[in-house]
Amino acid sequence: VADHSVPVEVAVWSAPVLDPTGYIHAKGQFKANAPIPAGPATLYRDGQSVGQTHLGGLADGEELALGFGVDEAVRISVINELERTGEEGIWSSENVQRRQNRFEITNHHDTPVQIRLFDRLPVSEQDVLTVKSLEISEPIQRNFAEKKGVLSWEREVPAGKTISVKSGFEVRVPEGTSLPRL
């Protein structure tokens, strides 16, 4: 049995359109004189056990990323500012869907919190479908982890404050073609 402390970067991760819960995510580099074998590990947060996980074997210098459960002091709301589907056009019509969301992130901690939000834009795999971004907050990382259409924002939310992030898109298809389910 061994006890290892790893300096980590901590952030609250959320994909609010799917689930507005914020999950604590820690990432760091394992440093030790000897590797540790694969096996069960108990995770602690603020001196309290938050569960167990299975770790693969780790050697000195390898990256370690673990989840530490829900952060109850971070609240995330999804405000749908625009949701419109219909036909547009004068000479030839197109079926159009527009969606614009605003994410409100509130930090109820006494200290600032790093947050990483995720959303997605539809990705056209058909010539007849066109996708256009609407209002999207910058700075942003597009195609996060090399996954097409996945958007990621990193922000610091000051203690006791709320910040907003916006994400939106428009999808168009020719008349007679159905819009995909989004």
C-alpha positions in Angstrom: 0.0 0.0 0.0 1.3 3.4 -0.9 0.3 7.0 -0.7 1.2 9.4 -3.6 0.6 13.1 -3.8 0.5 14.5 -7.4 0.5 18.2 -8.0 -2.5 18.8 -10.3 -4.4 21.4 -12.3 -8.0 21.3 -11.1 -11.0 22.4 -13.2 -14.7 21.9 -13.2 -15.9 20.2 -16.4 -19.4 20.3 -17.8 -21.3 19.7 -21.0 -24.4 21.7 -20.0 -26.6 20.9 -22.9 -26.3 17.2 -21.9 -26.0 17.7 -18.1 -25.6 21.0 -16.3 -23.7 19.4 -13.5 -20.1 20.4 -12.9 -17.6 17.6 -12.3 -14.2 18.1 -10.7 -11.4 17.0 -13.0 -7.7 16.9 -12.0 -4.8 16.4 -14.3 -1.1 16.2 -13.4 2.2 14.4 -14.0 3.1 11.4 -11.9 6.5 11.8 -10.3 8.1 8.9 -8.4 11.3 7.0 -8.1 9.6 3.8 -9.0 6.6 2.9 -11.1 3.3 1.8 -9.5 1.5 -1.3 -10.8 -2.0 -1.3 -12.1 -4.7 -1.7 -9.5 -7.4 -0.1 -7.4 -7.0 3.5 -6.0 -9.0 5.4 -3.5 -9.6 9.0 -4.3 -9.8 11.7 -1.6 -11.0 15.3 -1.9 -10.5 17.6 1.1 -9.7 14.6 3.3 -12.9 12.8 2.4 -13.0 9.6 0.3 -14.9 10.3 -3.0 -14.7 6.8 -4.4 -12.4 4.3 -6.0 -11.1 3.9 -9.5 -8.8 1.5 -11.3 -5.5 2.9 -12.4 -3.3 1.5 -15.1 0.3 1.2 -14.2 2.1 4.5 -14.0 5.8 5.3 -14.6 7.6 8.5 -13.7 6.6 11.4 -16.0 3.3 9.9 -17.2 0.2 12.1 -17.3 -2.6 11.2 -14.8 -6.2 12.5 -15.2 -8.9 11.6 -12.7 -12.5 12.7 -11.8 -13.4 13.6 -8.3 -17.1 13.8 -8.4 -19.7 16.7 -8.5 -18.8 20.2 -7.4 -21.9 21.3 -5.6 -20.8 24.9 -5.3 -20.7 25.5 -9.1 -24.1 26.0 -10.7 -24.6 26.0 -14.5 -27.8 27.1 -16.3 -28.6 26.7 -20.0 -30.7 29.6 -21.3 -32.1 28.9 -24.8 -32.1 32.4 -26.5 -33.2 31.1 -29.9 -34.8 27.9 -31.1 -36.4 28.3 -34.6 -37.2 25.8 -37.3 -38.9 26.5 -40.5 -38.7 27.3 -44.2 -37.0 30.4 -45.7 -36.5 31.7 -49.2 -38.2 33.6 -51.9 -37.3 31.8 -55.2 -36.3 28.5 -53.7 -36.9 27.6 -50.1 -34.7 25.8 -47.6 -35.5 24.2 -44.3 -33.6 26.0 -41.6 -33.0 25.4 -37.9 -31.3 27.9 -35.6 -30.3 27.4 -32.0 -28.5 29.8 -29.7 -27.7 29.0 -26.1 -26.2 31.0 -23.3 -24.5 29.2 -20.4 -24.5 30.9 -17.0 -21.8 29.6 -14.7 -22.0 30.7 -11.0 -19.2 30.1 -8.5 -20.4 29.8 -4.9 -16.9 29.0 -3.6 -14.8 31.6 -1.6 -12.0 31.3 -4.2 -11.9 31.5 -8.1 -12.7 28.3 -10.0 -11.3 27.1 -13.3 -14.1 25.8 -15.6 -14.1 23.9 -18.9 -17.4 23.9 -20.8 -18.2 21.7 -23.7 -20.8 22.0 -26.5 -21.0 20.8 -30.0 -21.8 22.1 -33.5 -23.4 19.8 -36.0 -20.9 18.5 -38.6 -22.1 18.1 -42.2 -21.3 14.8 -43.7 -23.7 15.4 -46.6 -23.3 17.9 -49.5 -26.9 19.1 -49.1 -26.5 20.1 -45.5 -24.8 23.4 -44.5 -23.8 24.4 -41.0 -23.0 27.9 -39.9 -21.9 29.2 -36.5 -24.0 31.8 -34.9 -22.8 33.8 -31.8 -20.0 31.8 -30.1 -17.9 33.3 -27.2 -14.2 33.6 -27.8 -11.6 32.4 -26.9 -12.6 28.9 -27.8 -11.0 25.6 -28.8 -12.7 24.0 -31.7 -12.6 20.2 -32.5 -11.5 19.5 -28.9 -9.4 16.3 -28.6 -9.5 16.0 -32.4 -13.3 15.4 -32.2 -15.2 17.1 -35.1 -17.7 19.7 -33.9 -16.7 19.6 -30.2 -16.3 23.1 -28.7 -14.4 23.8 -25.5 -14.1 27.0 -23.4 -11.7 27.5 -20.5 -12.7 30.3 -18.1 -11.9 31.4 -14.6 -15.0 32.2 -12.6 -14.3 34.6 -9.7 -15.5 33.8 -6.2 -19.2 34.6 -5.8 -19.6 35.7 -9.5 -21.4 34.5 -12.6 -20.0 34.5 -16.1 -21.7 33.8 -19.5 -20.6 31.8 -22.5 -22.6 31.7 -25.8 -22.9 28.9 -28.4 -25.1 28.8 -31.4 -25.5 27.3 -34.9 -27.7 27.3 -38.0 -28.4 24.3 -40.2 -29.8 24.5 -43.7 -31.1 21.9 -46.2 -32.8 22.3 -49.5 -36.6 22.1 -49.8 -37.8 18.6 -49.8 -35.0 17.4 -47.5 -35.6 16.8 -43.8 -33.5 18.5 -41.2 -31.5 16.0 -39.1 -32.5 15.5 -35.5 -30.3 17.8 -33.4 
